[in-house]
Amino acid sequence: MKLLTSSFKKANDILLVLIIALNLYVIVTPYVPALSYHWQNRNDHKRQALIRIVKAPAPVPAKPQPNHIVIPAMLLDAPIYEGSVTDQFKTLDKGIWRWPGGSTPDKGGNTVLLAHRFTYTNPRGTFYYLNKLTVGQEFAVFYNNRKLTYQVSSVSEVPPTDVDIQAPSDKPELTLYTCTPLWLPHDRLVVVADLEGKL
């Protein structure tokens, strides 16, 4: 009987440790990207490297390059994924999804890119730092072997029912959005940027 009681006590202790560890993981993990951003921003090497990519003349690639976006303020250099609306969750699990109902950066109009703010799987949250973008900041999109530079024109929060953020536009612009706030998201954080120069 003592052996059985001792076994139950050990099992309970192990279960308690596992529950505490799981709870700590759930609570602490959303702050890991913030710590990483703080560290990288403090050293400033990554931001400066991304600024150089945005400011540099567009090189002529020898072979097709993957579509991607470079946003120095977010310390972000990430691929852009294509996918149908029916596969949106599968595509969003990879990172940034170009909404197929919108335009593409090389054609003008409103190109809509969206990504998760935070996930417990990789990538942890491609648009975790979308709130770091402010009006006037620049970033670049590399799409179909072309480099397009954008300047942020507005930052806002809208309810998820606001579909106007996906509406067509006469001018070439880029709309980035994600859920907000980080904890218990109930709105959308929306960044709109205008194309600099001509297509």
C-alpha positions as CSV (number, residue, x, y, z in Angstrom):
1,M,0.0,0.0,0.0
2,K,2.8,2.4,0.8
3,L,4.5,1.6,-2.5
4,L,1.2,2.4,-4.4
5,T,0.8,5.7,-2.4
6,S,4.4,6.6,-3.2
7,S,3.9,5.9,-6.9
8,F,0.7,8.1,-6.9
9,K,2.6,10.9,-5.2
10,K,5.5,10.8,-7.7
11,A,3.0,10.8,-10.6
12,N,1.2,13.8,-9.1
13,D,4.5,15.6,-8.6
14,I,5.5,15.0,-12.2
15,L,2.0,16.1,-13.4
16,L,2.2,19.3,-11.4
17,V,5.7,20.1,-12.8
18,L,4.4,19.5,-16.3
19,I,1.3,21.7,-15.8
20,I,3.5,24.5,-14.4
21,A,6.0,24.2,-17.3
22,L,3.2,24.3,-19.8
23,N,1.6,27.3,-18.2
24,L,5.0,29.1,-18.2
25,Y,5.5,28.3,-21.8
26,V,2.0,29.7,-22.7
27,I,2.6,32.9,-20.7
28,V,6.3,33.5,-21.6
29,T,6.4,32.6,-25.3
30,P,4.5,35.6,-26.6
31,Y,7.2,37.9,-25.0
32,V,10.1,36.1,-26.7
33,P,9.8,38.0,-30.0
34,A,9.7,41.3,-28.0
35,L,12.9,40.4,-26.2
36,S,14.5,39.4,-29.5
37,Y,13.4,42.7,-31.2
38,H,14.7,44.7,-28.2
39,W,18.1,42.9,-28.5
40,Q,18.4,43.3,-32.2
41,N,17.2,46.9,-32.2
42,R,19.7,47.7,-29.5
43,N,22.6,46.4,-31.6
44,D,21.1,48.1,-34.7
45,H,23.1,45.9,-37.2
46,K,20.0,44.2,-38.6
47,R,18.0,47.4,-39.0
48,Q,20.9,49.1,-40.8
49,A,21.4,46.1,-43.1
50,L,17.7,46.2,-44.0
51,I,17.7,49.9,-44.6
52,R,20.6,49.4,-47.0
53,I,18.5,46.8,-48.9
54,V,15.6,49.3,-49.1
55,K,17.7,52.2,-50.2
56,A,20.0,50.4,-52.6
57,P,19.3,50.4,-56.4
58,A,17.5,47.3,-57.5
59,P,19.9,44.8,-58.8
60,V,19.1,42.8,-61.9
61,P,18.8,39.2,-60.7
62,A,20.5,36.5,-62.7
63,K,17.7,34.1,-61.9
64,P,14.2,34.4,-60.5
65,Q,14.1,35.4,-56.9
66,P,11.4,34.5,-54.4
67,N,8.9,37.3,-53.6
68,H,9.6,38.9,-50.3
69,I,9.1,42.1,-48.2
70,V,11.8,44.0,-46.3
71,I,10.6,46.3,-43.5
72,P,13.5,47.8,-41.5
73,A,11.2,49.2,-38.7
74,M,10.0,45.7,-38.0
75,L,13.4,44.0,-38.5
76,L,11.6,41.9,-41.1
77,D,12.8,40.2,-44.3
78,A,10.2,37.6,-45.1
79,P,8.8,35.7,-48.0
80,I,5.4,36.4,-49.5
81,Y,3.3,33.3,-50.1
82,E,0.6,32.9,-52.7
83,G,-2.5,30.7,-52.0
84,S,-6.2,30.5,-52.6
85,V,-8.8,31.7,-50.2
86,T,-9.7,28.1,-49.4
87,D,-6.1,27.4,-48.4
88,Q,-5.7,30.7,-46.5
89,F,-5.1,29.1,-43.1
90,K,-2.5,26.7,-44.5
91,T,-0.8,29.7,-46.2
92,L,-1.0,31.9,-43.2
93,D,0.7,29.2,-41.1
94,K,3.8,29.7,-43.4
95,G,3.9,33.5,-43.0
96,I,2.8,36.4,-45.1
97,W,-0.1,35.7,-47.5
98,R,-1.0,37.8,-50.5
99,W,-4.8,38.0,-50.6
100,P,-5.7,36.7,-54.1
101,G,-8.7,39.0,-54.3
102,G,-6.4,42.0,-54.4
103,S,-3.8,43.2,-56.9
104,T,-0.1,42.4,-57.1
105,P,2.6,44.9,-56.4
106,D,3.8,44.9,-60.0
107,K,0.4,45.7,-61.4
108,G,-0.7,48.6,-59.3
109,G,-4.0,48.9,-57.4
110,N,-4.4,47.7,-53.8
111,T,-2.2,44.7,-52.9
112,V,-3.2,43.2,-49.6
113,L,-0.8,41.3,-47.4
114,L,-1.8,39.7,-44.2
115,A,-0.1,37.6,-41.5
116,H,-0.5,36.4,-38.0
117,R,0.4,38.7,-35.1
118,F,1.5,35.8,-33.0
119,T,1.4,32.0,-33.1
120,Y,2.9,29.3,-30.9
121,T,4.3,27.6,-33.9
122,N,6.9,28.8,-36.4
123,P,6.9,31.5,-37.7
124,R,6.0,32.9,-34.3
125,G,4.2,35.9,-35.8
126,T,5.4,37.5,-38.9
127,F,3.5,40.7,-38.3
128,Y,4.2,40.8,-34.5
129,Y,5.8,44.2,-34.9
130,L,3.4,45.8,-37.4
131,N,2.6,48.3,-34.7
132,K,6.2,49.6,-35.0
133,L,5.4,51.1,-38.4
134,T,4.6,54.8,-38.5
135,V,3.6,57.3,-41.2
136,G,6.5,58.2,-43.5
137,Q,8.6,55.1,-43.0
138,E,9.8,53.2,-46.0
139,F,10.1,49.6,-46.9
140,A,10.5,47.5,-50.0
141,V,8.7,44.6,-51.8
142,F,10.5,42.3,-54.2
143,Y,7.9,40.9,-56.5
144,N,8.4,39.0,-59.8
145,N,12.0,40.1,-59.9
146,R,11.2,43.8,-59.4
147,K,11.9,46.0,-56.4
148,L,9.2,48.4,-55.4
149,T,9.6,50.9,-52.6
150,Y,6.7,52.0,-50.4
151,Q,6.1,54.8,-47.9
152,V,3.6,54.3,-45.0
153,S,0.7,56.8,-45.5
154,S,-1.7,55.6,-42.7
155,V,-1.9,53.4,-39.6
156,S,-5.3,52.5,-38.1
157,E,-7.3,50.0,-36.2
158,V,-10.6,48.7,-37.7
159,P,-13.1,46.0,-36.7
160,P,-12.8,42.6,-38.5
161,T,-16.0,43.4,-40.3
162,D,-14.4,46.3,-42.1
163,V,-13.8,44.9,-45.6
164,D,-13.0,48.3,-47.1
165,I,-9.3,47.7,-46.3
166,Q,-9.4,45.1,-49.2
167,A,-11.2,47.4,-51.6
168,P,-9.6,48.0,-55.0
169,S,-7.7,51.3,-55.5
170,D,-6.9,53.5,-58.5
171,K,-3.4,54.1,-57.2
172,P,-0.7,51.5,-56.5
173,E,-0.7,50.9,-52.8
174,L,0.0,48.1,-50.3
175,T,-2.2,47.2,-47.4
176,L,-0.7,45.2,-44.5
177,Y,-2.9,43.9,-41.7
178,T,-3.0,41.6,-38.7
179,C,-5.0,41.0,-35.5
180,T,-4.7,43.4,-32.6
181,P,-4.1,43.7,-29.7
182,L,-1.6,40.9,-29.1
183,W,-3.6,39.5,-26.2
184,L,-7.3,38.8,-27.0
185,P,-7.3,40.3,-30.4
186,H,-10.7,41.7,-31.5
187,D,-9.7,44.3,-34.2
188,R,-7.4,44.6,-37.2
189,L,-4.2,46.7,-37.2
190,V,-4.0,48.1,-40.7
191,V,-1.0,49.8,-42.4
192,V,-1.4,51.4,-45.8
193,A,1.6,52.4,-47.9
194,D,1.9,54.3,-51.2
195,L,4.2,53.2,-54.0
196,E,7.2,55.6,-54.4
197,G,7.9,56.4,-58.0
198,K,6.2,54.7,-61.0
199,L,5.5,51.2,-61.9
